[in-house]
Amino acid sequence: MAENQNKAGQGRIQKWAEGVKAEFQKIIWPDGTTTSKQTVSTIVISAILALLIVVFDMVIQYGVDFLVSL
């Protein structure tokens, strides 16, 4: 009985591995120019958001300092 369960487990693992292989064959990788454009846009947006956070932080800090000095 243990041998039957072991064989059934191996068959299940083999089916799973075949499924994974089939799914990996469906992947379409972007070309170099698309990857470069997406990388540049990610860096630019991150820099803009960082600057916005810095500006908001400075404004809030100025407001808190003003309120504390009253």
LOLUMMI-637698 format. One line per field, with one value per residue (C-alpha): residue number from 1; residue in one letter; x, y, z. Coordinates in nm, 4 decimals, always signed. Layout:
# LOLUMMI-637698
nr: c(NUM/...)
rest: c(a/...)
X: c(X/...)
Y: c(Y/...)
Z: c(Z/...)
END
This chain:
# LOLUMMI-637698
nr: c(1/2/3/4/5/6/7/8/9/10/11/12/13/14/15/16/17/18/19/20/21/22/23/24/25/26/27/28/29/30/31/32/33/34/35/36/37/38/39/40/41/42/43/44/45/46/47/48/49/50/51/52/53/54/55/56/57/58/59/60/61/62/63/64/65/66/67/68/69/70)
rest: c(m/a/e/n/q/n/k/a/g/q/g/r/i/q/k/w/a/e/g/v/k/a/e/f/q/k/i/i/w/p/d/g/t/t/t/s/k/q/t/v/s/t/i/v/i/s/a/i/l/a/l/l/i/v/v/f/d/m/v/i/q/y/g/v/d/f/l/v/s/l)
X: c(+0.0000/+0.2845/+0.4300/+0.1017/+0.0897/+0.4539/+0.3882/+0.0761/+0.2776/+0.5463/+0.2832/+0.1319/+0.4718/+0.5491/+0.2142/+0.2845/+0.6325/+0.4897/+0.2293/+0.4953/+0.7017/+0.3981/+0.3251/+0.6857/+0.6677/+0.3767/+0.5882/+0.6616/+0.9666/+0.9866/+1.2575/+1.5476/+1.3952/+1.0733/+1.2702/+1.4868/+1.1854/+1.0106/+1.3265/+1.3778/+1.0138/+1.0296/+1.3407/+1.1908/+0.8620/+1.0492/+1.2635/+0.9559/+0.7777/+1.0883/+1.1018/+0.7331/+0.7837/+1.0785/+0.8752/+0.5758/+0.8072/+0.9682/+0.6288/+0.4950/+0.8153/+0.7915/+0.4277/+0.5085/+0.8026/+0.5786/+0.3090/+0.5593/+0.7183/+0.3825)
Y: c(+0.0000/+0.2380/+0.1751/+0.2748/+0.5997/+0.6718/+0.6150/+0.8318/+1.1070/+1.0881/+1.1103/+1.4154/+1.5824/+1.5032/+1.6528/+1.9622/+2.0004/+1.9635/+2.2291/+2.4658/+2.4079/+2.4765/+2.8013/+2.9172/+2.8637/+3.1122/+3.3952/+3.6757/+3.8711/+4.2408/+4.3551/+4.5761/+4.9075/+4.8442/+4.7475/+5.0592/+5.2889/+5.1357/+5.1613/+5.5283/+5.6143/+5.4328/+5.6272/+5.9608/+5.9028/+5.7907/+6.1063/+6.3290/+6.1597/+6.1925/+6.5654/+6.6034/+6.4237/+6.6506/+6.9638/+6.8471/+6.7566/+7.1017/+7.2764/+7.0671/+7.1190/+7.4945/+7.4901/+7.2892/+7.5160/+7.8211/+7.6757/+7.5760/+7.9203/+8.0919)
Z: c(+0.0000/+0.0801/-0.2648/-0.4320/-0.2339/-0.3214/-0.6937/-0.6783/-0.5087/-0.7752/-1.0492/-0.8831/-0.8571/-1.2206/-1.3313/-1.1242/-1.2768/-1.6275/-1.5467/-1.4209/-1.7344/-1.9550/-1.7701/-1.8014/-2.1774/-2.1894/-2.0454/-2.2906/-2.1825/-2.2804/-2.5179/-2.4133/-2.5196/-2.3267/-2.0188/-2.0484/-2.0884/-1.7886/-1.5791/-1.6657/-1.5961/-1.2620/-1.1601/-1.2717/-1.0885/-0.7757/-0.7835/-0.8277/-0.5381/-0.3210/-0.3937/-0.3106/+0.0197/+0.1020/+0.0205/+0.2276/+0.5144/+0.5069/+0.4988/+0.7864/+0.9853/+0.9287/+1.0433/+1.3566/+1.4398/+1.3937/+1.6206/+1.8900/+1.8930/+1.9698)
END
